[in-house]
Amino acid sequence: MNKPILDIKDVPSPAHWLTLSLQHLFAMFGATILVPYLVGLNPAIALISSGLATIAFLIITKWQVPAYLGSSFAFIAPIIAAKAAGGPGAAMIGSFMAGLVYGAVALIIKKAGYRWIMNLLPPIVVGPVIIVIGLALAGTAVGMAMNNPETGEYSMLHFSVALVTLAATIIFSIYAKGMLSMVPILAGIIIGYVYALAMGIIDFSLVQQAAWFEMPEFLFPFADYEVRVTLDLALLMIPVAVVTISEHIGHQLVLGKVVGKDYIKEPGLHRSILADGTGTMISALIGGPPKTTYGENIGVLAITKIYSVYVLAGAAVIAIIFGFIGKVTAIISSIPTPVMGGVSILLFGIIASSGLRMLVDSKVDFGNNRNLVIASVILVLGIGGAHIEIWEFKLEGMALAAISGVLLNLILPGREEAKEDIFESENEKKTNVA
């Protein structure tokens, strides 16, 4: 079942290398440029930083884990909040701190194993937090879809662009086969763009004026902004980083099943978490959003059965090159807001639904009042925008919801201990089913 066409260390022929790498580039492209678009960062930097982060990931995992790192959706709300409070520099400092959390967790896992983090973040905590991440952004997606970005008022013309984009994305998600099923976001954006062009709401002047080669506006610490670490910033970003680590573990399990390897043991969960965090820190140092391993690229591996890390490295190099092509950046910048709004309606809903899926897959019993209480408190605090203010200290939204969930899980009686070997328990399930 897992027999590869190209195994992890196989080098593709020069004739096929570019084509295979482009498949991975297209799979991650739509989501990777959507995040900077939503938070007001430079999409060219997002592409460059995703390439650099992926190469760093491959090196740290000893060229054993075929994964691609793209922009993380989990950090959209915290980045917007950090930018509002202290500008883009604050968002970059917060992102760097999130990467440091990954590094600290990796060190603890190397010394003490990973069981403690599974006990700290069981599905009953992580699932509802992921739901909050998706639903907290719902208003942003709908506003982008319905309103004229110039006036901020409702526009049926702009809403029609969003609906066409949404419909195209759904059609590709459900009905497309093979590689096309891996690029629904990119396909939706392209079809929405063409429709918006026909409706006359695209300004092509920036594309015409842009140079083919253009140096992006990097954001470097000390040079472009003052480095100031605050408790508010830490509380904004760190809880999200802790939650996304559990998402990373899930991706490693899925990837391991696809390629037939136990990545929890070799090269080790500590290495992949450290690599993920290093990618986020590299991105923060040049002005890019936080990074995460992409499920879309795992899907490409499953369909093509080409597991070569050199194909992923090729995609990373192409992404870096794209970041320096001014015409590409200008085209991305010319994408109308309702096109991104249409895609976001589906994407943010999928994020929330993936939290529900985690609860279902983990067979969380909502007949148990303990689970009902934890999930209920997380959902209402997170979506309702609750916050605590004591003097200069402020804890709000998703961070408050996540911390509350962790504390309730630790305090309330009836907590189940996590299994020691995740990978073996997954294989046991498959064997029992068979």
Residue pairs with C-beta under 8 A, 6 or more apart in sequence:
2 258
2 259
2 260
2 305
3 305
4 10
4 259
4 305
4 306
4 307
5 304
5 305
5 306
6 12
6 305
6 306
6 307
6 308
6 311
7 307
7 308
8 63
8 64
8 66
8 259
8 261
8 307
8 308
8 309
9 63
9 308
9 309
10 307
10 308
10 310
11 308
11 310
12 20
12 306
12 308
12 310
12 311
17 310
17 311
17 314
18 314
18 318
20 304
20 306
20 308
20 311
20 314
21 311
21 312
21 314
21 315
21 317
21 318
22 315
22 318
23 179
23 182
23 300
23 304
23 315
24 68
24 297
24 300
24 311
24 312
24 314
24 315
25 315
25 318
25 319
25 322
26 182
26 183
26 186
27 68
27 182
27 183
27 186
27 294
27 296
27 297
27 299
27 300
28 50
28 68
28 70
28 294
28 296
28 297
28 315
28 319
29 183
29 185
29 186
30 183
30 184
30 185
30 186
30 188
30 189
30 343
31 70
31 71
31 73
31 185
31 294
31 296
31 347
32 46
32 47
32 50
32 70
32 71
32 319
33 43
33 46
33 47
33 71
33 332
34 71
34 185
34 340
34 343
34 344
34 347
35 41
35 46
35 71
35 72
35 73
35 75
35 76
35 289
36 42
36 43
36 45
36 46
36 71
36 288
36 289
37 43
37 332
37 335
37 340
38 76
38 80
38 140
38 340
38 344
39 76
39 79
39 80
39 83
39 91
39 289
40 80
40 83
40 88
41 79
41 88
41 91
41 287
41 288
41 289
42 216
42 217
42 287
42 288
42 329
43 329
43 332
43 333
44 214
44 216
44 322
44 323
44 324
44 328
44 329
44 332
45 216
45 217
45 218
45 219
45 286
45 287
45 288
45 323
46 71
46 288
46 289
46 323
47 319
47 320
47 322
47 323
48 216
48 286
48 288
48 319
48 320
48 323
48 324
49 279
49 282
49 283
49 286
49 287
49 288
49 289
49 291
50 68
50 69
50 70
50 71
50 283
50 288
50 291
50 316
50 319
51 315
51 316
51 317
51 318
51 319
51 320
51 323
52 279
52 282
52 283
52 286
52 316
52 320
53 69
53 278
53 279
53 280
53 282
53 283
53 291
54 67
54 68
54 69
54 279
54 312
54 313
54 315
54 316
54 319
55 313
55 316
55 317
56 275
56 278
56 279
56 282
57 65
57 67
57 69
57 272
57 275
57 276
57 278
57 279
57 293
58 65
58 67
58 275
58 309
58 312
58 313
58 316
59 275
60 271
60 274
60 275
60 278
61 67
61 267
61 271
61 272
61 275
62 267
62 271
63 309
64 261
64 263
64 266
64 267
64 309
65 252
65 255
65 263
65 267
65 272
65 275
65 309
66 255
66 259
66 301
66 307
66 308
66 309
66 311
66 312
67 251
67 255
67 272
67 293
67 294
67 297
67 298
67 312
68 293
68 294
68 297
68 312
68 315
68 316
69 276
69 279
69 291
69 292
69 293
69 294
70 291
70 292
70 294
70 296
70 297
71 288
71 289
71 290
71 291
71 292
72 244
72 280
72 289
72 290
72 291
72 292
73 133
73 137
73 347
73 348
73 351
74 130
74 133
74 240
74 243
74 244
74 247
74 290
74 292
74 351
75 95
75 98
75 237
75 240
75 244
75 289
75 290
76 137
77 133
77 136
77 137
77 397
77 398
78 94
78 236
78 237
78 240
78 398
78 399
79 91
79 94
79 95
79 289
79 290
81 236
81 396
81 397
82 90
82 91
82 93
82 94
82 233
82 236
82 237
83 90
83 91
85 232
85 233
86 228
86 230
86 233
87 225
88 219
88 225
88 287
89 219
89 221
89 224
89 225
89 226
89 227
90 225
90 228
90 233
92 219
92 221
92 225
92 284
92 285
92 287
93 221
93 227
93 228
93 229
93 233
93 284
94 233
94 234
94 236
94 237
95 237
95 280
95 281
95 283
95 284
95 289
95 290
96 221
96 280
96 281
96 284
96 285
97 229
97 233
97 234
97 237
97 238
97 241
98 237
98 238
98 240
98 241
98 244
98 277
98 280
98 290
99 241
99 277
99 278
99 279
99 280
99 281
99 284
99 290
100 277
100 281
101 238
101 241
101 242
101 245
101 277
102 241
102 245
102 273
102 274
102 276
102 277
102 278
102 280
103 274
103 277
103 278
103 281
105 117
105 242
105 245
105 273
105 277
106 270
106 271
106 273
106 274
106 277
107 270
107 274
108 116
109 117
109 269
109 270
109 273
110 268
110 270
113 420
114 249
114 264
114 269
114 422
115 417
115 418
115 420
117 245
117 246
117 249
118 246
118 249
118 418
118 419
118 422
119 415
119 417
119 418
120 242
120 406
120 409
120 410
121 242
121 243
121 245
121 246
121 406
122 362
122 409
122 415
122 416
122 418
123 358
123 359
123 361
123 362
123 364
124 359
124 362
124 364
124 371
124 374
124 375
124 405
124 409
125 374
125 378
125 402
125 405
125 406
125 409
126 243
126 246
126 247
126 355
126 358
127 355
127 356
127 358
127 359
127 362
127 364
127 375
128 355
128 359
128 374
128 375
128 378
128 379
128 382
128 401
128 405
129 243
129 355
129 378
129 382
129 398
129 401
129 402
129 405
130 243
130 247
130 351
130 352
130 354
130 355
130 358
131 352
131 355
131 356
131 379
132 355
132 378
132 379
132 382
132 383
132 398
132 401
133 240
133 243
133 351
133 352
133 355
133 398
134 348
134 349
134 350
134 351
134 352
134 353
134 354
134 355
135 348
135 352
135 382
135 383
136 382
136 383
136 397
136 398
137 344
137 348
137 351
138 348
138 349
138 352
140 344
140 348
141 341
141 344
141 345
141 347
141 348
142 341
142 345
143 341
144 162
144 337
144 338
144 340
144 341
144 344
145 158
145 159
145 162
145 163
145 166
145 338
145 341
145 342
145 344
145 345
146 154
146 155
146 158
146 159
146 162
146 338
146 341
147 153
147 154
147 155
147 158
148 154
148 155
148 157
148 158
149 158
149 336
149 337
149 338
157 199
157 201
158 201
158 336
158 337
158 338
159 338
160 195
160 199
161 192
161 195
161 196
161 199
161 201
161 336
161 338
161 339
161 342
162 192
162 338
162 339
162 341
162 342
162 345
163 342
164 191
164 192
164 195
164 342
165 188
165 189
165 191
165 192
165 195
165 338
165 339
165 341
165 342
165 343
166 188
166 342
166 343
166 345
166 346
168 187
168 188
168 191
168 192
169 184
169 185
169 187
169 188
169 342
169 343
169 346
170 184
170 346
172 180
172 181
172 183
172 184
172 187
172 188
173 181
173 184
173 346
176 184
176 187
178 303
179 300
179 303
179 304
180 187
181 299
181 303
182 296
182 299
182 300
182 303
183 296
185 343
185 347
188 342
188 343
188 346
189 335
189 339
189 340
189 343
192 336
192 338
192 339
192 342
192 343
193 202
193 335
193 336
193 339
196 202
196 336
196 338
196 339
201 336
201 338
202 334
202 336
203 334
204 334
206 330
206 333
206 334
207 327
207 330
207 331
207 334
209 330
210 326
210 327
210 329
210 330
211 326
211 327
212 325
212 326
212 327
213 324
213 325
213 326
214 324
214 325
214 326
214 329
215 324
216 323
216 324
216 329
217 287
218 224
218 286
218 287
219 225
219 286
219 287
220 285
220 286
220 287
221 227
221 285
224 287
231 392
231 393
232 392
232 393
232 394
235 394
235 395
235 399
236 399
238 399
239 398
239 399
239 402
239 403
240 398
240 399
240 402
241 290
242 402
243 402
244 290
244 292
245 273
247 292
248 272
248 273
248 276
248 292
248 293
249 264
249 269
249 422
250 358
251 292
251 293
251 295
251 298
252 263
252 264
252 269
252 272
252 293
253 263
253 264
253 422
253 423
253 426
254 295
254 298
255 263
255 293
255 298
255 301
256 262
256 263
256 264
256 423
257 426
258 298
258 301
258 302
258 307
259 301
259 307
262 423
263 269
263 272
264 421
264 422
264 423
265 423
272 293
276 291
276 292
276 293
279 291
280 290
280 291
283 289
283 290
283 291
284 290
297 312
301 307
322 328
323 329
359 375
364 371
364 375
365 371
366 372
366 375
368 414
370 412
370 413
370 414
370 415
373 408
373 412
374 405
374 408
374 409
374 412
377 401
377 404
377 405
377 408
378 401
378 402
378 404
378 405
379 401
380 386
381 400
381 401
381 404
382 397
382 398
382 400
382 401
382 402
385 396
385 397
386 396
386 397
386 400
386 401
387 394
387 395
387 396
387 397
387 400
388 394
388 395
388 396
388 400
395 403
409 415
419 425
